């Protein structure tokens, strides 16, 4: 959700970090790497700042998102405090999914590393 120069991120911590890898065999029997989805971003591009509030699942922090197009974009980052159980993690990600579905015209981004972030 964009508003007054702020983009909102949602994040969830996972117990361990994994390196996902997949090979896809195309019709010519050659291997190719899967393309990065448009909504994936690198976790290193997000800088967590001071806490500015609290949501249903955790704290909301002020932060910055850096990309080649935007050197430092002000963002809000929503975190999940108790996402150790699958049910809480599922509810947290369901909420993020509903925000994305309700905002089709807004571009979202996510990082598949620790933590998962969805940006509006």
Helices and strands as residue ranges (DSSP letters): E 2-3, E 6-12, E 23-25, E 31-33, G 43-45, E 46-54, E 59-65, E 73-78, H 86-102, E 109-111, E 116-119
